[in-house]
């Protein structure tokens, strides 16, 4: 990819560039002293030309002409190494599109127009063009996958002859992990977090005997006999929102320990 980036720079291709400012509290005292000795600043700009995992590759460009030029350079670079871009699996997306009509295609390769999509799945995560944060498609997908996993394991999870705490461990290992996949990078709003909590409490009520019984349905008292607090006490669990915040806290601690030149640290410290 170094060859590709160098060729793009020679052609004045405009890659995405972001400003950053690293919070002094996110680095150690020794790092601050080292930065002063080397005259390294904690703010500036960083270019992000591409990102990849295995054979999945993403390019970050500022304009459609830059994207067209970079895609052609990438195709030539791959051809020189005996590789080939699959035009049927290559798609584009315009983030924060301001016009009324979303374009169906903004570039072509080998005289074939590539699809410009509104929703894209990368490494299992749904990315929406008009939702820069964790969008509703990602939350909906996580909930659907968790429900499907719970259904597959219902014979085990709803077997009342097995100790409740044991079944909760299975629920946390297989269902909660599916529901909260990659949650350390989420940026969800209050409504989305409440939906996740309601979904997870629904799983807990299904594995507890009488979890959905009402106080007095004949008198229109539809409160659950087992309150949410009692439910968690029985299961030895917490709301999934608490688990997500703990995962995000652990991830931030991991980011703080990263070197200052890591893109992840700069992106998170941009705020």
HUGIMO-V274307 format. One record per residue. SS is DSSP state (a for helix, b for strand, c for the rest). PSI is psi in whole degrees, -180 to 180 (none if undefined). D_LAST is the distance of its C-alpha to the last C-alpha in Angstrom with 2 decimals. Layout:
((SS | PSI | D_LAST) (SS | PSI | D_LAST))
This chain:
((c | -19 | 29.15) (a | -38 | 29.25) (a | -42 | 32.27) (a | -46 | 30.57) (a | -42 | 27.54) (a | -41 | 30.01) (a | -40 | 32.12) (a | -39 | 29.24) (a | -37 | 28.29) (a | -28 | 31.97) (c | 8 | 31.93) (c | 41 | 28.84) (c | 131 | 26.94) (c | 101 | 23.41) (b | 164 | 20.97) (b | 137 | 17.36) (b | 132 | 15.17) (b | 150 | 11.44) (b | 148 | 9.80) (b | 156 | 7.85) (b | 113 | 7.72) (c | 126 | 8.86) (c | 128 | 9.01) (a | -26 | 12.82) (a | -11 | 13.35) (a | 5 | 12.57) (c | 157 | 15.57) (c | 168 | 19.18) (a | -39 | 21.39) (a | -38 | 23.43) (a | -40 | 20.56) (a | -41 | 19.64) (a | -40 | 23.35) (a | -38 | 23.63) (a | -40 | 20.86) (a | -39 | 22.73) (a | -34 | 25.98) (c | 6 | 24.77) (c | 42 | 22.85) (c | 129 | 19.64) (c | 157 | 16.51) (c | 14 | 13.05) (b | 159 | 11.59) (b | -154 | 13.12) (b | 151 | 13.50) (b | 135 | 14.62) (b | 133 | 17.04) (b | 95 | 17.30) (c | -34 | 20.91) (b | 166 | 21.71) (b | 143 | 21.26) (b | 155 | 24.28) (b | 119 | 26.01) (c | -121 | 29.82) (c | 11 | 31.21) (b | 130 | 28.18) (b | 136 | 26.37) (b | 134 | 23.57) (b | 141 | 23.21) (c | 108 | 20.23) (b | 159 | 21.74) (c | -38 | 20.99) (c | 164 | 24.40) (a | -43 | 27.39) (a | -38 | 29.72) (a | -39 | 27.36) (a | -42 | 27.22) (a | -47 | 31.01) (a | -42 | 31.60) (a | -38 | 29.30) (a | -41 | 30.99) (a | -40 | 34.40) (a | -40 | 33.57) (a | -40 | 32.32) (a | -42 | 35.54) (a | -41 | 37.68) (a | -44 | 35.98) (a | -40 | 36.56) (a | -37 | 40.15) (a | -23 | 40.88) (c | 15 | 40.10) (c | 20 | 42.12) (c | 169 | 39.23) (c | 137 | 38.70) (c | 131 | 35.92) (c | 108 | 36.91) (c | -24 | 36.61) (c | -23 | 37.20) (c | 3 | 34.12) (c | 127 | 31.79) (b | 161 | 29.62) (b | 165 | 26.96) (c | 140 | 24.25) (c | 114 | 22.71) (c | 141 | 19.18) (c | 48 | 18.55) (c | 128 | 22.25) (c | -20 | 23.23) (c | 165 | 27.02) (c | -45 | 29.27) (c | 124 | 30.91) (c | 127 | 29.01) (c | 143 | 30.86) (c | -27 | 32.86) (c | 139 | 32.67) (c | -2 | 30.91) (c | 166 | 32.47) (b | 160 | 35.59) (b | 125 | 36.89) (c | 43 | 40.59) (c | 21 | 41.45) (b | 124 | 39.84) (b | 131 | 37.14) (c | 145 | 34.15) (b | 137 | 32.74) (b | 107 | 29.52) (c | 158 | 28.31) (c | -23 | 26.14) (b | 132 | 25.55) (b | 140 | 25.23) (b | 119 | 25.65) (b | 117 | 24.14) (c | 40 | 25.10) (c | -4 | 25.93) (b | 134 | 22.69) (b | 126 | 23.08) (b | 127 | 20.71) (b | 137 | 21.30) (c | -34 | 21.05) (c | 12 | 20.16) (b | 89 | 17.78) (c | -26 | 14.51) (c | -167 | 13.63) (c | 110 | 16.41) (c | 171 | 19.32) (a | -37 | 22.64) (a | -38 | 24.60) (a | -44 | 22.88) (a | -43 | 23.48) (a | -42 | 27.01) (a | -42 | 27.75) (a | -43 | 26.74) (a | -44 | 28.97) (a | -42 | 31.83) (a | -39 | 31.83) (a | -41 | 31.81) (a | -42 | 34.69) (a | -41 | 36.57) (a | -40 | 36.20) (a | -41 | 37.41) (a | -41 | 40.36) (a | -33 | 41.30) (c | 16 | 41.41) (a | -33 | 42.93) (a | -32 | 46.27) (a | -49 | 44.68) (a | -29 | 42.02) (c | 18 | 44.48) (c | 102 | 47.43) (c | -11 | 48.29) (c | -14 | 50.61) (c | 140 | 47.64) (c | 138 | 45.98) (a | -46 | 42.99) (a | -33 | 40.69) (a | -43 | 41.64) (a | -32 | 40.77) (a | -38 | 37.40) (a | -42 | 36.67) (a | -39 | 37.57) (a | -44 | 35.42) (a | -39 | 32.35) (a | -40 | 33.13) (a | -39 | 33.87) (a | -50 | 32.59) (a | -38 | 29.44) (a | -34 | 28.25) (a | -41 | 28.84) (a | -33 | 27.10) (c | 25 | 23.87) (c | 128 | 23.86) (c | 26 | 20.48) (a | -18 | 18.93) (a | -20 | 16.64) (a | 3 | 14.44) (c | 151 | 14.95) (c | 80 | 12.78) (c | 156 | 15.83) (c | 178 | 16.84) (a | -40 | 19.55) (a | -41 | 22.41) (a | -41 | 21.65) (a | -37 | 21.43) (a | -39 | 24.71) (a | -41 | 26.37) (a | -41 | 25.65) (a | -45 | 27.07) (a | -41 | 30.11) (a | -45 | 30.77) (a | -38 | 30.75) (a | -31 | 32.89) (a | -39 | 35.25) (a | -44 | 35.72) (a | -41 | 36.50) (a | -30 | 39.01) (a | -25 | 40.77) (a | -4 | 41.50) (c | 135 | 42.66) (c | 123 | 46.20) (c | 24 | 46.24) (c | -24 | 42.49) (c | 14 | 42.91) (c | 141 | 45.86) (b | 162 | 45.75) (b | -53 | 47.14) (b | 91 | 49.90) (a | -32 | 49.66) (a | -26 | 53.12) (a | 20 | 51.94) (c | 30 | 48.71) (b | 96 | 46.65) (b | 23 | 44.09) (b | 146 | 42.03) (b | 140 | 41.83) (c | -36 | 44.24) (c | 111 | 41.63) (c | 169 | 38.53) (a | -40 | 35.05) (a | -45 | 35.16) (a | -36 | 38.62) (a | -46 | 37.60) (a | -34 | 34.94) (a | -40 | 37.47) (a | -42 | 40.04) (a | -12 | 37.82) (c | 38 | 35.99) (c | 179 | 32.68) (c | 166 | 29.48) (c | 149 | 27.53) (a | -24 | 25.58) (a | -36 | 22.38) (a | -41 | 22.92) (a | -42 | 23.45) (a | -45 | 20.24) (a | -36 | 18.16) (a | -42 | 20.20) (a | -41 | 19.63) (a | -36 | 15.83) (a | -44 | 16.22) (a | -38 | 18.60) (a | -40 | 16.44) (a | -38 | 13.56) (a | -38 | 16.44) (a | -41 | 17.61) (a | -39 | 14.41) (a | -34 | 14.50) (c | -6 | 18.07) (c | 157 | 17.39) (c | 157 | 18.19) (c | -22 | 15.64) (c | 4 | 16.72) (c | 134 | 15.87) (a | -36 | 13.83) (a | -42 | 12.56) (a | -40 | 11.12) (a | -41 | 9.51) (a | -44 | 8.11) (a | -31 | 6.79) (c | 4 | 5.50) (c | -32 | 3.82) (c | none | 0.00))
